Amino acid sequence: MGGTAGGNGCRVKVHKVSSWRELDDAISEAGRRDGAAHAHSTLVFRGLARSTYSHMSGLARLRGDYAGVESHLIRNFRKYAHRRAPGPTLWDWLALGQHHGLPTRLLDWTFSPLVALHFTTASWPDDDGLLLAVDCAGAHRLLPAPLRRSLDTEGALVFTTEMLAEVAPDLTCFDRLGGDDAPFLAFFEPPSLDERVVNQSSVLSVFSSPTYQLERWLRENPGLARAWLIPAAVKAEIRQRLDQANITERVLLPGLDGLADWLRRYYSPGSIEDGEGERTGGASMAHQRDDRS
């Protein structure tokens, strides 16, 4: 069926699934490679607990002149969190800030559709959810030449923080790479800050403008994304499958907070409305975040 992916009119065709098996087959088909450039799927995933939620960045949710405060947020985070230095680059600090809920222009993704489906199904059981997939290799073909060369030289699918820093040591340099062209989208893996990042197969995306949002990019590049609408009844089936496969808060959010979330959901099936999926809408590096439109 046709539709829009997310709450702000993304023109990505949405397929409504009727069962776990249908969704599993559709994801496998979407990730099938027809060339030799990459041995594995080039898709990254985000899950929305409510299909009406948007993919707006945490920075944009501040409203007002949020772009004007971006540098202040980063500078002060680095100043007050200096004992937690994650690595030598600005991109390491951005990943750390995103990990702990700092409003940034980044969005959380995952290489694992099962992880994204966890956040789609862990809350709001009576509402339709959404699974979004983007071909990051296709997105990277649209990058400015210096960034494409970096990926080609390394033979990499996504960037590391070090690779980004070699081309663009700060966000000002990064934003200027595109010149007068439309803002571009890049994906990078965060450093392994803790078990949560590792267990969630976390990936981060960044636009070359703090005011440019994913919905607009999806409208302009609909061929690089797939989306599946997951009705409430199917959410329950998928949730059961994920629990049986141990894709739970206890694994994806290691620690007492994740354990408490898992137990809360386990002992109140069908009644969790303010859960991790509602707050995040994707592979969640940050433990608490609101992803409403």
N, C-alpha and C positions, 0 to 999 in steps of 0.2 A: 504494500500500500504506500501511497505518497504521503508526505507530511513534512514537518520541520523538526530539527534536532535541537532541543533546548527551548528556552522561553523567549528569545528575542528574534524570531523569524529567520533562523538559519535555513538556507535552501538546500539542505542535505536530505536526500530521500530516506525516509524511515520505513523500515519493514517491521510490521507487527508480528510477533512470534506467538505461537500457541502452545509451545511445550519446551522443556529443557532440550530435548533431542533436536528439535528444529533449530533452536538457537545455537547449539553446539555445532551442528552441521554447517550453519551459515557462517559462523566465525571461522571454522576450518577452511571453508571455501574462500572466504575473503582474504585469508592469510596465505593462500597457496601461491607459491612463486612460479612465474612462467618464464623466468630468465635465470642466468647464472651469476648475477651481480651479488646476490646475497643468498646464503644457504638457508637462512631461516626467515620467518615472517618479519616484515618491516613495519607491522602495525603497532601502535601504542593505543592504550585504552583509558577512558574515563567513564565512571558510572555515576548517574544521578538518581537519587532515591525518589525524586519526583520529576516526571518528564517536563514539567513546566519550569523547573529551575534553569538558571542561566549558567554560562561558563565565564562569568565576570571575575576578573582577578581580585585578590584581596585589597590591592591598592585602590582599584576603581570603586570598591565598596565604601571607601571613605567619603565619597562624593566631594562636592566643592572643587577646589583647585588641588586635586589629589596629585597630579603630576608635579606640581610645584613643591610638594613636601617629600617626594621620593628620596632625594639626596639627603634630606635632613633625617629621615627615618634610618637610612643605611648608616650615615655617619654616627648617629647617636647609638645605634645598636652595636656598632663596632667598638665604640668608646666604652659602653657599659658592660659589654660581654667579652672584654678583652681576654679574660682568663679561659674562655672557651674557644680560642683561636682554632678554626677548623682546617686551615690551610693558608697558603700565602696569597691567594688571589681574591679579587672582589667577588668572583663567582662562587668561591667557597663560602664567603660570608652571606651572599644572597641565599644559597642553599640552606645554610644554618638558620638564617632568619625565617625562611619559609617553613622549615622544619618545626620551628617553635611558635608559629602563628604571627610573625611579623607581616604586616601588609606589604606585599611586593607585587611586581608585575608578573610574577611567575604563576604557572598553573601546575598542579600535580597530575601525573599520568603514571601508567604502569605498563610494562611489557606483558603482564599476565591478564588475560581477560577474566580469569577466576577472581583475582584480587579486585578488579574493577566491579565485578558482579557482587562481591561481598558488600561493597559500599552502596550498590544499587538496592540490595535486598535486606540490609540489616535494620532498616527502619521504614516507617510509613507503609505498613503492609497493605493498607487499603487503597493506596495510590499507585498508578502506573509509574514504572521506572524507565530509565533510558540507559542504554550502553552505546557509547560513541567510540569509534575507531578512526584513527588518522594514519595515513601512510607517511611515516616520517622520512622515508627515502624520497618519496615524491615531493614532500615539502622542501627538502633540502636541495632538490634540483633547482629551486627558485631562489636560492641564496646568492648573495653577491660573490663574485669570483674569489676573493681572498678566503672566505669561509669554505667554499666548495673545494678549493685547493687543499685546505687543511684536512678535510675529511678524506680526500683522494690520497693524499700523502700517507695518511695513517691507515687507509683501507677500513675506515670506521663507518658505522651506521649513524651513530650519534656522537656528540662532542663530550669531552671531559672538561672539567673546569680549567685545566692547564691549557688545553687546546684553544678554548675560547680566549683565555688571557693572552696567548701569544698573538692573536689577531686583534683583539680588542681588550685592552687592560681595564677599561672602565665602561660604564653604560653610555657615556657621551661618545666615545669612539665607536662603540657598537651601533648606536643609533645613526651615526654618520656614514656607516658602510653602505647603506642603501641609496645614498644621495637623494635625488628627487623622486625615486621610484616609490611604489607603495611599500609600507612596512612589511618586513619578512618575518618568518617564524623559524626558530631553531630549537632543537631538542638536545638536552645534555643530561648525562647521568650525574647525580650528586655524589660527593664522596660518601663512603660508608660511615656515616656519623654514628650510627648505632644499629642494633638488630632490626629495628623497625624499617629502616631504609632498605636493608638487605632483604628482609622477608617479603616486603611489598614489591620487589623488583622496580623500585622507584625510578621515574624519569621526570624531568622538569622541562617545561617549555618557556620560551621567552620571545616576546615580540620586540622589534626595534623601535617601538614607540610605547610609552606608558599608557597612552589613551586608546590604543588600538586593541580591540577585544576579539576573542576567538569567533564569536558569532559573525562578525563582519568578514573575517578571513574565510570562514566556511561558506558564506554566501558567494564570495569571489572565487573560491576553489572547490566547488561541490564534488568534483571528480576524485578528490583526494581523501574523502571521508565516507564512512558507512555508519549507519545508526540503526539500532533495533529497539523498538518500543516493547516493553515487558509489562503486560497487564498484571494487575494485582494477583489474579489467580495463579499466573505463571511464576510470579515472584515467590510464592510460597513453595512451589515445587523446586525452584532453583535454590532457594534457601536451604531446603532439606538436603539437596545434593551437596551443597557447599559444606554444610555441617558434617555430613558423612565423610567428606574429603579433608576435614580438619582445616578448612579455610574459614577461620573464625577470628574474633578479636583477640583471643588468647594467643594466637600465633602471629597475627599481623600487627598487633600493638603490644609487644612483649612488656611485661611489667604489671604492677598492681592495677593501674588504670584499665588496661586492656582486659585483665582478668575480671575486674568488676563489671565492665561492659558486657563481657561474654555471659557471666552469671546472671546479670539483670535480664538479658534477652532470653537466655535459656529457660529461666523460670517464669517468664511472662510472654510466652509465644503469641504472636499476633497482636500485641498491644504496645509495642515500642514505637513511639512517634518522635522522640527527641534523641535519636541515637546517632552513632558515628556517621552512618550514611547520610543522614539529613544535614550534618554539619559540613561535609567535605565534598561530595560529588566527584570522587576520583581516588586514585591511590593517595592516601592521606599521610603526608609526612608530618603535618601538624596534628595534634590530638584534638583540638577544638577549633572549628571554623564554621561559619554559616555560609551556605552556598545558595541562598535564596535570591531570586531576581528582584 
